[in-house]
């Protein structure tokens, strides 16, 4: 299978600024949907969902701790920024509509 490479414009040009803007925009708007599709097709969506909820529940229980509350809050944020977290976010938004 032959794949075409996208030619990136030269650094410092207006075209490179536009390319960076639109590629970032594409990643931001399609990440949740892509993660959901990837995990679903891989057949691991349910297992990932279960593991994510277990880990978030564990860290949520320790949020009130004075000594480690910030650490657990950061751990929850990192979990939500994973591919699984993105897929679950997409799934919950999809169900609301």
C-alpha positions as CSV (number, residue, x, y, z in Angstrom):
1,X,0.0,0.0,0.0
2,X,1.4,3.4,-1.0
3,X,0.8,6.4,1.2
4,X,1.2,10.0,0.2
5,X,3.2,12.2,2.6
6,X,1.8,15.6,3.4
7,X,4.4,18.2,2.5
8,X,4.8,20.6,5.4
9,X,5.3,24.2,4.4
10,X,8.7,25.9,5.3
11,X,9.0,27.2,8.8
12,X,8.3,30.9,9.3
13,X,6.0,31.3,6.4
14,X,2.3,32.2,6.4
15,X,1.5,28.8,5.0
16,X,3.3,27.1,7.9
17,X,1.2,29.2,10.4
18,X,-2.0,28.2,8.6
19,X,-0.9,24.5,8.5
20,X,-0.1,24.5,12.2
21,X,-3.4,26.1,13.0
22,X,-5.5,23.7,11.0
23,X,-3.6,20.6,12.0
24,X,-4.0,21.6,15.6
25,X,-7.7,22.3,15.1
26,X,-8.2,18.9,13.4
27,X,-6.5,17.1,16.3
28,X,-8.6,19.0,18.8
29,X,-11.9,18.4,17.2
30,X,-11.5,14.8,16.0
31,X,-9.4,13.3,18.9
32,X,-12.4,12.1,20.9
33,X,-14.2,10.6,17.9
34,X,-11.0,9.0,16.6
35,X,-10.3,7.5,20.0
36,X,-13.8,6.1,20.3
37,X,-13.6,4.5,16.9
38,X,-10.1,3.1,17.5
39,X,-11.0,1.5,20.8
40,X,-14.4,0.3,19.5
41,X,-12.8,-1.4,16.5
42,X,-10.1,-2.9,18.6
43,X,-12.8,-4.5,20.7
44,X,-11.4,-3.1,24.0
45,X,-13.9,-0.3,24.6
46,X,-15.7,-2.0,27.5
47,X,-12.5,-3.1,29.1
48,X,-11.0,0.4,28.8
49,X,-14.2,2.0,30.1
50,X,-14.2,-0.3,33.2
51,X,-10.5,0.4,34.0
52,X,-10.9,4.1,33.5
53,X,-13.9,4.3,35.8
54,X,-12.1,2.1,38.5
55,X,-9.0,4.4,38.4
56,X,-11.0,7.6,38.5
57,X,-13.1,6.3,41.4
58,X,-10.0,5.3,43.3
59,X,-8.5,8.8,42.9
60,X,-11.8,10.5,43.6
61,X,-12.0,8.8,47.0
62,X,-8.6,10.4,47.9
63,X,-9.3,13.9,46.7
64,X,-10.2,15.1,50.2
65,X,-6.9,14.0,51.6
66,X,-4.9,17.1,52.7
67,X,-1.6,15.5,51.9
68,X,-2.3,14.0,48.5
69,X,-5.4,15.7,47.2
70,X,-3.6,17.7,44.5
71,X,-1.7,14.7,43.4
72,X,-5.0,12.7,42.9
73,X,-6.6,15.7,41.1
74,X,-3.7,15.7,38.7
75,X,-4.0,11.9,38.2
76,X,-7.7,12.3,37.3
77,X,-6.8,15.0,34.8
78,X,-4.2,12.8,33.2
79,X,-6.6,9.9,33.0
80,X,-9.2,12.1,31.3
81,X,-6.5,13.1,28.7
82,X,-5.8,9.6,27.7
83,X,-7.2,7.9,24.6
84,X,-9.7,6.1,26.8
85,X,-10.7,9.3,28.5
86,X,-11.3,10.9,25.2
87,X,-13.4,8.0,23.9
88,X,-15.5,8.1,27.1
89,X,-15.9,11.8,26.8
90,X,-17.1,11.5,23.2
91,X,-19.5,8.7,24.1
92,X,-21.0,10.7,26.9
93,X,-21.5,13.7,24.7
94,X,-23.0,11.5,22.0
95,X,-25.5,10.1,24.4
96,X,-26.7,13.5,25.6
97,X,-27.7,14.6,22.0
